[in-house]
Amino acid sequence: MRKTRCAAATAAVLPVLLLAAACSGNSSDADGNAKTGTAKPSASTTPPGKVPLTKAQLTSALITTADVPGWTVQVSQTTATDSQDDSTLTADKPQCQPLADITSSKPKIPRMAFVGAAFAKTTGQTNPDQIDQMLVASQAPGDAQKVIDSVKAALGTCTSFSAVDNTGTKTPFAITKGPAVATGDASASYVMTDTADKKTGAALVTVVKTGDTITAYLSVKAAGGPGQLPLDVARKQSDKLKAAQAK
């Protein structure tokens, strides 16, 4: 699979399949005004006191290297080229679309704002054994639950699908359920494998709901194949999101 531009400085092995939205410029601005690929919540659908976190607030709530000793965190940088990359993924089976949406910049349930980052364990290692990416997104009230419910429902019926990306490229994927994840308010995980590239085209995708936010993680071994979600990092991220939403 081709490499992600936003994480190239961190690792050359990350498959593009993932959190492509984290590399794009399709987020909301610092004031929370939605741009291409996101939707601004209307007053009629947003109860008083339940305004989704803005990009600025999500950025403040994003974990840093100081938050997780032994790990290096690199925030995704937006470039002019990235902002023109729709990075969509459309499944040929409707019941599988929620799984494809996690890695798409234009999911059926829109993100209000989002930030992305790559992180790797670096203590005592010249080259990390695994690289992770994450996309932290705020959702309209009630939508985070809809996202996690749709992913769980899809995992009950979807074992494979083919998907077409924004360039017209069709890729066959196999889906297997991943391990339980003890963090956030609710979570689900699955291994998504490009069956035409089983060695380097497989990744563990983990979806975590924390209040009205969804954090999607992609874990990949440097040598190829799915990694394991670092729970200490995920729990710290969930704690920071809870604190941000409690303000």
C-alpha positions in Angstrom: 0.0 0.0 0.0 1.2 3.5 -0.6 2.7 5.5 2.3 0.9 8.2 4.2 2.4 11.6 3.6 1.6 13.0 7.1 3.5 10.2 8.9 6.4 9.8 6.5 8.7 11.6 8.8 7.8 9.2 11.6 7.9 5.9 9.7 8.0 4.7 6.2 5.8 1.6 6.8 2.5 3.1 7.6 -0.2 2.1 5.1 -2.3 4.8 3.6 -5.4 3.0 4.7 -6.1 4.9 7.7 -7.1 8.0 9.2 -6.4 9.6 5.8 -8.5 12.4 7.2 -5.8 13.2 9.7 -3.5 14.1 6.9 -6.1 16.3 5.1 -7.1 19.9 5.6 -10.8 19.0 6.0 -11.3 19.9 9.6 -12.9 22.8 11.4 -10.9 26.0 12.2 -9.9 27.2 15.6 -13.3 28.7 16.2 -15.1 25.4 15.3 -16.5 26.6 12.0 -16.7 23.5 9.8 -14.8 23.3 6.5 -14.9 20.8 3.7 -15.6 17.2 4.8 -17.2 18.2 8.2 -20.5 19.5 9.3 -21.4 22.3 11.6 -24.0 21.3 14.1 -27.2 23.4 13.9 -28.8 25.0 16.9 -31.8 22.7 16.6 -29.7 19.6 16.9 -27.2 20.8 19.6 -28.7 21.0 23.1 -27.5 24.0 25.3 -24.2 23.2 27.0 -23.5 20.3 24.6 -21.4 22.1 21.9 -18.9 19.7 20.3 -15.2 20.4 21.0 -13.6 22.6 18.4 -10.4 21.8 16.6 -8.5 24.2 19.0 -10.0 22.3 22.0 -9.2 18.9 20.5 -5.6 20.1 19.9 -5.3 21.1 23.5 -6.7 17.7 24.6 -4.3 15.7 22.3 -1.7 13.7 24.2 1.9 15.0 24.0 5.2 13.3 24.4 5.3 14.7 28.0 2.0 13.0 28.8 3.2 9.5 27.8 6.9 9.0 28.9 8.8 6.7 26.6 6.6 7.6 23.6 7.1 10.2 20.9 4.0 11.9 19.6 4.0 13.8 16.3 0.9 15.9 15.4 -0.1 15.5 11.8 0.8 18.5 9.7 -1.5 19.9 7.0 0.0 20.7 3.6 -1.5 22.2 0.5 -1.3 18.8 -1.2 -3.0 17.1 1.7 -5.9 19.5 1.8 -6.8 18.5 -1.7 -6.9 14.8 -0.8 -10.4 13.6 -0.2 -9.2 10.1 0.8 -12.6 8.5 0.7 -13.3 4.8 0.9 -16.6 3.4 -0.3 -17.5 -0.3 0.5 -19.4 -2.4 -2.0 -21.4 -3.9 0.9 -23.6 -1.3 2.7 -23.3 -3.3 6.0 -19.5 -2.9 5.9 -19.5 0.9 5.2 -19.1 1.8 9.0 -15.8 0.0 9.0 -14.6 1.8 5.9 -15.9 5.1 7.3 -13.4 5.0 10.1 -10.6 5.3 7.6 -12.4 7.8 5.3 -12.3 11.6 5.3 -16.0 11.8 4.6 -17.9 9.3 6.8 -21.7 8.9 6.7 -21.8 10.3 10.3 -19.8 13.5 9.9 -17.1 14.7 12.3 -17.5 18.2 13.7 -13.7 18.7 14.1 -10.7 16.5 14.3 -6.9 16.4 14.9 -4.5 13.6 14.0 -1.2 12.3 15.3 1.3 9.5 15.0 3.1 8.0 18.0 5.8 5.4 18.6 7.6 3.9 21.6 11.1 5.3 21.5 12.7 4.6 24.9 15.8 2.4 24.3 14.9 1.8 20.6 16.7 3.1 17.6 13.9 2.1 15.4 10.4 1.5 16.9 8.9 -1.9 16.5 5.4 -0.4 15.9 3.9 2.8 14.7 0.5 4.0 15.6 -1.7 6.7 14.2 -4.8 8.3 15.7 -7.6 10.5 14.7 -9.4 12.3 17.5 -12.8 13.7 16.5 -15.7 15.5 18.1 -19.2 14.5 17.1 -22.6 16.1 17.3 -24.4 15.1 20.5 -25.4 11.4 20.2 -23.4 10.8 17.1 -20.4 9.2 18.9 -22.7 6.5 20.2 -24.1 6.0 16.7 -20.5 5.6 15.4 -19.6 2.9 17.9 -22.9 1.1 17.5 -22.6 1.1 13.8 -19.0 -0.4 14.0 -20.1 -3.1 16.4 -23.1 -4.0 14.2 -20.9 -4.1 11.1 -18.5 -6.5 12.9 -21.4 -8.8 13.5 -22.0 -9.3 9.8 -19.0 -8.1 7.8 -16.1 -10.4 7.1 -14.9 -9.0 3.8 -15.7 -6.3 1.3 -14.1 -4.4 -1.6 -13.7 -0.7 -1.4 -13.1 2.1 -4.0 -11.1 5.1 -2.9 -11.2 8.6 -4.3 -8.8 7.8 -7.1 -11.0 4.9 -8.3 -8.7 2.2 -7.0 -10.5 -0.9 -5.8 -9.1 -2.9 -2.9 -10.3 -6.1 -1.4 -10.3 -6.3 2.4 -10.8 -9.1 4.9 -12.1 -8.2 8.4 -11.6 -10.1 11.6 -12.6 -9.0 15.1 -9.9 -7.5 17.3 -9.3 -7.8 21.1 -11.5 -6.1 23.7 -10.2 -2.7 24.7 -10.6 -1.5 28.3 -10.7 2.2 27.9 -13.2 5.0 27.1 -17.0 4.7 27.5 -17.2 2.1 24.7 -14.9 0.6 22.2 -14.5 -1.9 19.4 -11.5 -3.2 17.3 -10.9 -5.1 14.1 -8.1 -6.2 11.9 -8.5 -4.8 8.3 -6.3 -6.6 5.8 -5.7 -5.8 2.2 -5.9 -9.3 0.8 -3.7 -8.4 -2.1 -0.9 -7.4 0.3 -1.3 -9.5 3.4 2.2 -8.8 4.8 2.2 -5.0 4.9 -1.5 -4.3 4.2 -2.9 -5.4 7.6 -3.6 -3.1 10.5 -5.4 -3.2 13.8 -8.1 -0.5 13.9 -9.4 0.5 17.3 -12.4 2.8 17.8 -12.9 4.4 21.2 -15.9 6.5 22.3 -15.2 9.1 25.1 -18.3 11.2 25.7 -19.1 13.0 22.4 -15.8 12.1 20.8 -14.4 9.2 18.8 -10.8 8.3 18.7 -9.7 5.9 15.9 -6.3 4.2 16.2 -4.4 2.3 13.6 -1.6 0.1 14.9 1.0 -1.4 12.5 4.1 -3.4 13.1 7.3 -1.9 11.5 8.0 -5.3 10.0 4.5 -5.5 8.6 1.2 -6.8 9.9 -1.3 -5.5 12.6 0.1 -4.3 15.9 -1.4 -4.0 19.3 -3.1 -0.9 20.7 -0.9 0.7 23.5 -3.5 0.8 26.3 -1.5 3.3 28.4 -1.5 5.8 25.6 -5.2 5.2 24.7 -6.2 5.6 28.4 -4.3 8.8 28.7 -6.0 10.2 25.6 -9.4 9.2 26.9 -8.7 10.9 30.2 -7.7 14.2 28.5 -10.8 14.1 26.4 -13.0 13.6 29.4 -11.3 16.5 31.2 -11.8 18.7 28.1 -15.5 17.9 27.9 -16.0 18.5 31.6 -15.0 22.2 31.3 
